[in-house]
Amino acid sequence: MAGVKKCDPKCRDFTCNKRALRFRSSKAYCEWAQEACNSLNCTYAICRKRQLLDNGDCGLTIKRRTRDSRGPEDFAMDDDIIIRGKSFKKTKNRDFY
């Protein structure tokens, strides 16, 4: 995953839930914790686009892998469907094929 970037406080979609993020000499500083902002370990770090992942990566930089590994033949019903309740009372048959 070469294109994956870490979430950065300089991103325009990055916000602090406590509104304690300030920039001092081009470095992000958290006034709540009185130290440099660490978006990976901060519980108040959020993304406006909801793309902040648990490991600190930006979800907007991750490419999705889509592959249709299942064909229509994989969805053929081999097992019986067992019904209960009102449907059973109406049909009086438990197994459908």
N, C-alpha and C positions, 0 to 999 in steps of 0.2 A: 504494500500500500504506500506507494511513493508520494501520492498527491495528498495524503491526509495531513491536515494542519491541526495544531493544538489550539484550543480556544484562547484568545488573547484579549486582555482588557481594553486594548486599543481598537477593537472591532466596534463598528457602529451599532451592532445589535446586542452587545454585551452590556448588561446592567447589574447593579448591586441592589439587592432587595432591601437593604438597610439604608440605601442612598448615601453610603459612606465612601464611595470611590472618588478620589481626587488625584490629579496628576501633578507631580512635583518633578520639575526638570525632566520631562518626558518619560517619567516612570510612574506606574500606577501605584497608588498608596491607599491603604484602607485606614480610614480614621477610626473605625469601630475597633479594629484589632491593634491599631498603632504600629503597623508594619507594612511591608510591601505586599501588594495584592497577589495572592496565589489562587488562581481560578480553579485549580485542580482540587484543592483541599477545602475551599471555601463553601460553606453551606448556603450562603446568600447569593452566590453567583448564578445568574440566570441569563438566558438568551431570549430576546424578544421574538425570534422566529421559532423558538422551542427546538433548537438543533444542538444544544449542549449535551453531549453524551456523558455517561458515568465515568469514563476513563479520561475525560478532559479534552476529547477530540471534538472538532467541529463537524456536525453532521452534514453541512452543506458541501464539504470537500470530499466526502466519501462517495465513490461511484457504486451504484447498485449492480449486483450481478443477477440478471434475470435469465432463467433458462427453463424451458418447458420440458421437464424430465418425465412427466406423466403423459401418457397417451389416452385416448378414449377407451382402449381395451383394459386399462388399469381400473376403470370405474365400473366394470361389470359386477353385478351383484352375485356373489357366490354364497353368501350367508343368508339365512332366513331372518326376516324381521319379525320380532316378537312385539305384539302390542298388548296394552293393558288399559283398563279404565273404560270410559264411555265407548271408545271405538271397538273394544272387545265385546261389549254388551250388544252393540248394534250389528256386528258381523258374525259373532259366535264362532269365529275362526281365529286362532292365535297366530298361525303362521301365514305369512305372505311370501310369495316368490317373486 
